[in-house]
Amino acid sequence: MSMLVYQETEPSLAEAESWSGPVVIEFGNAWCGFCQEAQPFISAAMAEHPEIKHLHIADGRGKPLGRAFKVKLWPTLICLLNGKEVARVVRPDDTDTVREALAKISTVN
């Protein structure tokens, strides 16, 4: 199994709000047990939606983007459509939960 990498650098909130189309921002950390356990569910659902951009952002104290989205637990998936939050999934424990959120932002029917 490959090691999941969360980016240390993050976009600004203004940048995220300016994106067009569907985007999932996944907040977490590679060392987080909850993040590791959720990866099979997240990966399976994301594989069904190649049109959705997926960012892995390392979150933690002093990280402004996670605070702007009021992230409290990891992993948290923020599903954006044209820069607006449409759905959120916190600590998914099955693929269907992630699929339901992705369906709300998918541009492919």
C-alpha positions in Angstrom: 0.0 0.0 0.0 1.4 3.4 -1.0 1.8 6.1 1.6 -0.8 8.8 1.3 0.7 12.3 1.1 -1.1 15.4 2.3 0.3 18.7 0.9 1.7 21.0 3.5 1.1 24.1 1.4 -2.5 25.0 1.0 -4.5 27.3 -1.2 -6.0 30.4 0.3 -9.8 30.5 1.1 -10.2 33.1 -1.7 -8.4 30.8 -4.1 -10.7 27.8 -3.1 -13.8 30.0 -3.5 -12.7 31.0 -7.0 -12.4 27.4 -8.4 -14.9 26.4 -11.0 -16.3 22.9 -11.2 -16.2 20.1 -8.6 -13.4 19.9 -6.1 -12.9 17.8 -3.0 -10.6 19.1 -0.3 -9.6 16.3 2.0 -8.2 17.5 5.3 -6.1 15.2 7.4 -2.6 13.8 7.9 -0.7 10.7 6.8 0.0 9.6 10.3 -3.7 9.9 11.4 -5.2 6.5 12.0 -8.7 7.6 11.1 -7.3 9.0 7.8 -5.6 5.7 7.0 -8.7 3.7 7.9 -11.0 5.9 5.7 -8.7 5.8 2.6 -10.2 2.6 1.0 -13.7 4.2 1.1 -12.5 7.6 -0.1 -10.4 6.1 -2.9 -13.1 3.8 -4.1 -15.7 6.6 -4.4 -13.2 9.0 -5.9 -12.3 6.4 -8.6 -15.9 6.6 -9.8 -15.6 10.3 -10.4 -12.4 11.1 -12.3 -13.9 14.5 -13.2 -13.7 15.7 -9.6 -10.4 17.3 -8.5 -9.2 15.8 -5.2 -6.7 17.7 -3.0 -5.1 16.2 0.1 -4.3 19.1 2.6 -2.3 18.5 5.8 -4.3 20.1 8.5 -3.4 21.2 12.0 -3.1 24.1 14.4 -2.5 27.4 12.7 -3.6 26.1 9.2 -6.0 28.8 7.9 -7.9 26.8 5.3 -9.0 24.1 7.7 -10.0 26.8 10.2 -12.0 28.6 7.6 -14.0 25.5 6.9 -14.3 24.8 10.6 -12.6 21.3 10.3 -12.4 19.6 13.7 -11.9 15.9 12.9 -9.9 14.1 10.3 -10.4 13.1 7.7 -12.9 15.7 6.6 -13.9 16.0 3.0 -15.2 19.3 1.9 -17.1 19.0 -1.5 -17.1 22.2 -3.4 -18.9 23.1 -6.6 -17.8 26.4 -8.2 -16.1 27.4 -4.9 -19.1 26.8 -2.7 -19.4 24.0 -0.1 -22.2 21.7 -1.1 -21.4 18.6 1.0 -19.1 17.5 3.8 -18.1 14.1 5.0 -16.4 13.6 8.4 -14.6 10.3 9.1 -16.3 8.2 6.5 -16.7 4.5 7.5 -18.2 3.3 4.2 -18.0 4.1 0.5 -21.6 5.0 0.1 -21.4 8.0 2.4 -18.6 9.4 0.2 -20.5 8.5 -3.0 -23.6 10.4 -1.8 -21.5 13.5 -1.2 -19.7 13.3 -4.5 -23.1 12.8 -6.3 -24.0 16.3 -5.1 -21.1 17.9 -6.9 -20.6 15.6 -9.9 -21.0 17.3 -13.3 -21.4 13.9 -14.9 -24.8 12.2 -14.7 
